[in-house]
Amino acid sequence: MDLFGIKKRFKRRIEKKFEPIQRTQFNILCDRKLATRVRMLAHALECPVYCVAEHLLQLGLAEVSVSLEDQALRERLCRHLVQDHLLTPVTKPESEPISRRALRVRNAMKFLDLIEIRAGSPEVVRQIIDRVLEEA
């Protein structure tokens, strides 16, 4: 008997015991290191990759939804998402047209960090930005 075939039949038998759940596939780009870590965790737990990915997504959503209630945490989360997940590494503008925009966003985020360090609080930062926008 083929080990892969036995494993596949066992998986089908387990899935038949439970009600079928409608699952949605998110076709998104993901960091290769994260995908590898999810696969390794699934292999270590001996369960399908989609179960681990769904569980991690569920945990992440629960954690992030708590931080949305606090304005300071929300701003910190938005800054983290832009800095660490949205911005691409610096590339030649000829090779990727998005890199110029990403570079401008990165510079703006560094500027906001500098203002926040100098100002000390998000309220003062908001006042400074409002003043700059009024004058522009």
NORGIRA-V82042 format. One record per backbone hydrogen bond with DSSP energy under -1.0 kcal/mol. CO is the residue of the C=O (numbers start at 1). NH is the residue of the N-H. If there is no record, write none. Layout:
BEGIN
co->(CO:CO)
nh->(NH:NH)
END
This chain:
BEGIN
co->(2:3:4:5:6:7:8:9:10:11:12:26:31:32:33:34:35:36:37:38:39:40:41:42:48:49:50:51:52:53:54:55:56:57:58:59:60:61:62:63:64:70:71:72:73:74:75:76:77:78:79:80:81:81:82:92:96:98:99:100:101:102:103:104:105:106:107:108:109:110:111:112:113:114:115:116:121:122:123:124:125:126:127:128:129:130:131:132)
nh->(6:7:8:9:10:11:12:13:14:15:16:28:35:36:37:38:39:40:41:42:43:44:45:47:52:53:54:55:56:57:58:59:60:61:62:63:64:65:66:67:68:74:75:76:77:78:79:80:81:82:83:84:85:86:87:96:99:102:103:104:105:106:107:108:109:110:111:112:113:114:115:116:117:118:119:120:125:126:127:128:129:130:131:132:133:134:135:136)
END
